[in-house]
């Protein structure tokens, strides 16, 4: 498999690791709260499905397209 992993919001220059920490500290469970605070996912939105996975699973590095077929499983 290729080496490219999705592990950050490019627009806001913040890694998913940092987003996960921020969400934990601020008890954020919904991406809309991160967008409202302009932490991530509020510009091109390319990272949004991955950030939702960060919040759901705690993972911080994904294969491109990893969210396909994994969303809304609950
Ligand atoms: S990469 Fe996150 S908003 Fe563009």
Backbone and ligand atoms as CSV (ligand in chain L), in Angstrom:
chain,resi,resn,atom,element,x,y,z
A,1,UNK,N,N,0.851,-1.193,0.000
A,1,UNK,CA,C,0.000,0.000,0.000
A,1,UNK,C,C,0.882,1.236,0.000
A,2,UNK,N,N,0.425,2.291,-0.609
A,2,UNK,CA,C,1.197,3.526,-0.664
A,2,UNK,C,C,1.438,4.087,0.722
A,3,UNK,N,N,2.434,4.944,0.815
A,3,UNK,CA,C,2.794,5.446,2.129
A,3,UNK,C,C,1.979,6.636,2.600
A,4,UNK,N,N,1.142,7.156,1.719
A,4,UNK,CA,C,0.428,8.377,2.097
A,4,UNK,C,C,-0.687,8.100,3.086
A,5,UNK,N,N,-0.652,8.813,4.184
A,5,UNK,CA,C,-1.707,8.693,5.177
A,5,UNK,C,C,-2.348,10.056,5.382
A,6,UNK,N,N,-3.616,10.032,5.693
A,6,UNK,CA,C,-4.326,11.259,6.029
A,6,UNK,C,C,-4.258,11.405,7.540
A,7,UNK,N,N,-3.564,12.439,8.006
A,7,UNK,CA,C,-3.380,12.554,9.455
A,7,UNK,C,C,-3.454,13.996,9.953
A,8,UNK,N,N,-4.033,14.874,9.125
A,8,UNK,CA,C,-4.120,16.266,9.570
A,8,UNK,C,C,-5.166,17.034,8.774
A,9,UNK,N,N,-5.570,18.165,9.335
A,9,UNK,CA,C,-6.335,19.153,8.578
A,9,UNK,C,C,-5.316,20.104,7.963
A,10,UNK,N,N,-5.170,20.011,6.646
A,10,UNK,CA,C,-4.160,20.801,5.951
A,10,UNK,C,C,-4.468,22.295,6.071
A,11,UNK,N,N,-5.721,22.648,5.942
A,11,UNK,CA,C,-6.093,24.074,5.933
A,11,UNK,C,C,-5.749,24.764,7.251
A,12,UNK,N,N,-6.008,24.089,8.355
A,12,UNK,CA,C,-5.742,24.708,9.662
A,12,UNK,C,C,-4.405,24.270,10.240
A,13,UNK,N,N,-3.651,23.462,9.476
A,13,UNK,CA,C,-2.328,23.025,9.919
A,13,UNK,C,C,-2.363,22.420,11.321
A,14,UNK,N,N,-3.285,21.490,11.509
A,14,UNK,CA,C,-3.383,20.821,12.805
A,14,UNK,C,C,-3.498,19.318,12.563
A,15,UNK,N,N,-2.734,18.551,13.331
A,15,UNK,CA,C,-2.759,17.099,13.136
A,15,UNK,C,C,-3.998,16.508,13.820
A,16,UNK,N,N,-4.382,15.318,13.364
A,16,UNK,CA,C,-5.523,14.642,13.983
A,16,UNK,C,C,-5.208,14.317,15.440
A,17,UNK,N,N,-3.932,14.063,15.727
A,17,UNK,CA,C,-3.514,13.841,17.108
A,17,UNK,C,C,-3.848,15.056,17.980
A,18,UNK,N,N,-3.521,16.238,17.459
A,18,UNK,CA,C,-3.809,17.469,18.208
A,18,UNK,C,C,-5.312,17.708,18.320
A,19,UNK,N,N,-6.025,17.389,17.257
A,19,UNK,CA,C,-7.483,17.553,17.284
A,19,UNK,C,C,-8.090,16.631,18.340
A,20,UNK,N,N,-7.595,15.410,18.382
A,20,UNK,CA,C,-8.097,14.440,19.363
A,20,UNK,C,C,-7.870,14.940,20.785
A,21,UNK,N,N,-6.663,15.464,21.036
A,21,UNK,CA,C,-6.357,16.029,22.358
A,21,UNK,C,C,-7.286,17.191,22.686
A,22,UNK,N,N,-7.448,18.075,21.704
A,22,UNK,CA,C,-8.298,19.246,21.924
A,22,UNK,C,C,-9.725,18.814,22.260
A,23,UNK,N,N,-10.220,17.847,21.490
A,23,UNK,CA,C,-11.587,17.374,21.704
A,23,UNK,C,C,-11.735,16.754,23.095
A,24,UNK,N,N,-10.717,16.015,23.511
A,24,UNK,CA,C,-10.799,15.374,24.821
A,24,UNK,C,C,-10.804,16.428,25.925
A,25,UNK,N,N,-9.883,17.375,25.826
A,25,UNK,CA,C,-9.767,18.407,26.856
A,25,UNK,C,C,-11.051,19.243,26.951
A,26,UNK,N,N,-11.646,19.516,25.783
A,26,UNK,CA,C,-12.836,20.366,25.771
A,26,UNK,C,C,-14.134,19.563,25.711
A,27,UNK,N,N,-14.016,18.252,25.860
A,27,UNK,CA,C,-15.179,17.351,25.862
A,27,UNK,C,C,-16.057,17.554,24.636
A,28,UNK,N,N,-15.397,17.607,23.483
A,28,UNK,CA,C,-16.094,17.787,22.215
A,28,UNK,C,C,-16.320,16.421,21.564
A,29,UNK,N,N,-17.547,16.185,21.144
A,29,UNK,CA,C,-17.860,14.908,20.497
A,29,UNK,C,C,-18.433,15.101,19.100
A,30,UNK,N,N,-18.660,16.349,18.714
A,30,UNK,CA,C,-19.296,16.639,17.423
A,30,UNK,C,C,-18.379,17.541,16.606
A,31,UNK,N,N,-18.166,17.163,15.360
A,31,UNK,CA,C,-17.283,17.950,14.498
A,31,UNK,C,C,-17.776,19.389,14.350
A,32,UNK,N,N,-19.059,19.602,14.478
A,32,UNK,CA,C,-19.594,20.962,14.312
A,32,UNK,C,C,-19.019,21.917,15.364
A,33,UNK,N,N,-18.719,21.377,16.539
A,33,UNK,CA,C,-18.136,22.222,17.586
A,33,UNK,C,C,-16.707,22.623,17.214
A,34,UNK,N,N,-15.973,21.699,16.572
A,34,UNK,CA,C,-14.612,22.008,16.127
A,34,UNK,C,C,-14.652,23.042,15.005
A,35,UNK,N,N,-15.616,22.887,14.114
A,35,UNK,CA,C,-15.754,23.832,13.000
A,35,UNK,C,C,-16.140,25.217,13.526
A,36,UNK,N,N,-17.030,25.255,14.485
A,36,UNK,CA,C,-17.485,26.543,15.020
A,36,UNK,C,C,-16.338,27.294,15.691
A,37,UNK,N,N,-15.421,26.550,16.311
A,37,UNK,CA,C,-14.270,27.169,16.961
A,37,UNK,C,C,-13.100,27.366,15.999
A,38,UNK,N,N,-13.301,26.987,14.737
A,38,UNK,CA,C,-12.280,27.120,13.697
A,38,UNK,C,C,-10.999,26.370,14.046
A,39,UNK,N,N,-11.174,25.216,14.680
A,39,UNK,CA,C,-10.036,24.339,14.979
A,39,UNK,C,C,-9.643,23.567,13.724
A,40,UNK,N,N,-10.636,23.070,13.005
A,40,UNK,CA,C,-10.380,22.268,11.806
A,40,UNK,C,C,-11.664,22.116,11.003
A,41,UNK,N,N,-11.499,21.607,9.784
A,41,UNK,CA,C,-12.643,21.176,8.960
A,41,UNK,C,C,-13.602,22.298,8.594
A,42,UNK,N,N,-13.124,23.518,8.617
A,42,UNK,CA,C,-14.019,24.636,8.333
A,42,UNK,C,C,-13.671,25.360,7.033
A,43,UNK,N,N,-12.752,24.794,6.233
A,43,UNK,CA,C,-12.385,25.472,4.984
A,43,UNK,C,C,-12.739,24.600,3.792
A,44,UNK,N,N,-11.823,23.710,3.390
A,44,UNK,CA,C,-12.124,22.885,2.207
A,44,UNK,C,C,-13.003,21.690,2.532
A,45,UNK,N,N,-13.061,21.309,3.808
A,45,UNK,CA,C,-13.894,20.198,4.285
A,45,UNK,C,C,-13.393,18.814,3.837
A,46,UNK,N,N,-12.245,18.771,3.171
A,46,UNK,CA,C,-11.705,17.469,2.742
A,46,UNK,C,C,-11.447,16.552,3.941
A,47,UNK,N,N,-11.056,17.150,5.044
A,47,UNK,CA,C,-10.678,16.350,6.206
A,47,UNK,C,C,-11.875,15.955,7.057
A,48,UNK,N,N,-13.030,16.534,6.794
A,48,UNK,CA,C,-14.165,16.369,7.711
A,48,UNK,C,C,-14.539,14.905,7.972
A,49,UNK,N,N,-14.656,14.054,6.938
A,49,UNK,CA,C,-15.022,12.662,7.249
A,49,UNK,C,C,-13.971,11.936,8.076
A,50,UNK,N,N,-12.723,12.349,7.931
A,50,UNK,CA,C,-11.657,11.733,8.731
A,50,UNK,C,C,-11.735,12.230,10.175
A,51,UNK,N,N,-11.994,13.514,10.337
A,51,UNK,CA,C,-12.107,14.053,11.697
A,51,UNK,C,C,-13.276,13.396,12.426
A,52,UNK,N,N,-14.343,13.102,11.700
A,52,UNK,CA,C,-15.455,12.385,12.331
A,52,UNK,C,C,-14.989,11.014,12.815
A,53,UNK,N,N,-14.133,10.376,12.042
A,53,UNK,CA,C,-13.580,9.082,12.472
A,53,UNK,C,C,-12.672,9.249,13.684
A,54,UNK,N,N,-11.893,10.335,13.713
A,54,UNK,CA,C,-11.056,10.607,14.886
A,54,UNK,C,C,-11.938,10.669,16.131
A,55,UNK,N,N,-13.029,11.408,16.035
A,55,UNK,CA,C,-13.919,11.568,17.187
A,55,UNK,C,C,-14.591,10.241,17.548
A,56,UNK,N,N,-14.921,9.443,16.551
A,56,UNK,CA,C,-15.633,8.188,16.797
A,56,UNK,C,C,-14.719,7.089,17.311
A,57,UNK,N,N,-13.515,7.009,16.721
A,57,UNK,CA,C,-12.687,5.820,16.963
A,57,UNK,C,C,-11.419,6.115,17.746
A,58,UNK,N,N,-10.997,7.387,17.775
A,58,UNK,CA,C,-9.738,7.707,18.431
A,58,UNK,C,C,-8.519,7.463,17.561
A,59,UNK,N,N,-8.713,6.932,16.361
A,59,UNK,CA,C,-7.584,6.760,15.444
A,59,UNK,C,C,-7.158,8.131,14.907
A,60,UNK,N,N,-5.869,8.253,14.570
A,60,UNK,CA,C,-5.379,9.565,14.127
A,60,UNK,C,C,-4.631,9.499,12.796
A,61,UNK,N,N,-4.665,8.370,12.115
A,61,UNK,CA,C,-3.981,8.226,10.828
A,61,UNK,C,C,-4.774,7.237,9.975
A,62,UNK,N,N,-5.080,7.651,8.762
A,62,UNK,CA,C,-5.995,6.854,7.944
A,62,UNK,C,C,-5.473,6.685,6.528
A,63,UNK,N,N,-5.800,5.535,5.942
A,63,UNK,CA,C,-5.611,5.377,4.513
A,63,UNK,C,C,-6.557,6.350,3.813
A,64,UNK,N,N,-6.142,6.914,2.680
A,64,UNK,CA,C,-7.069,7.767,1.938
A,64,UNK,C,C,-8.361,7.003,1.635
A,65,UNK,N,N,-9.486,7.627,1.930
A,65,UNK,CA,C,-10.777,6.983,1.681
A,65,UNK,C,C,-11.205,6.043,2.791
A,66,UNK,N,N,-10.499,6.051,3.900
A,66,UNK,CA,C,-10.780,5.102,4.989
A,66,UNK,C,C,-12.210,5.222,5.525
A,67,UNK,N,N,-12.786,6.388,5.373
A,67,UNK,CA,C,-14.129,6.591,5.942
A,67,UNK,C,C,-15.224,5.910,5.129
A,68,UNK,N,N,-14.895,5.548,3.867
A,68,UNK,CA,C,-15.923,4.962,3.007
A,68,UNK,C,C,-16.345,3.615,3.585
A,69,UNK,N,N,-17.620,3.480,3.817
A,69,UNK,CA,C,-18.141,2.225,4.351
A,69,UNK,C,C,-18.025,2.106,5.857
A,70,UNK,N,N,-17.433,3.109,6.502
A,70,UNK,CA,C,-17.256,3.025,7.959
A,70,UNK,C,C,-18.133,3.999,8.703
A,71,UNK,N,N,-18.717,4.935,7.985
A,71,UNK,CA,C,-19.478,5.974,8.666
A,71,UNK,C,C,-20.848,5.496,9.094
A,72,UNK,N,N,-21.322,6.121,10.163
A,72,UNK,CA,C,-22.695,5.910,10.616
A,72,UNK,C,C,-23.000,4.438,10.843
A,73,UNK,N,N,-22.079,3.725,11.441
A,73,UNK,CA,C,-22.306,2.318,11.701
A,73,UNK,C,C,-23.085,2.103,12.998
A,74,UNK,N,N,-23.221,3.146,13.792
A,74,UNK,CA,C,-23.912,2.983,15.077
A,74,UNK,C,C,-25.415,3.070,14.917
L,1,LIG,S1,S,-8.089,20.033,5.197
L,1,LIG,FE1,FE,-9.371,20.470,6.864
L,1,LIG,S2,S,-10.637,22.088,6.111
L,1,LIG,FE2,FE,-9.252,21.727,4.497
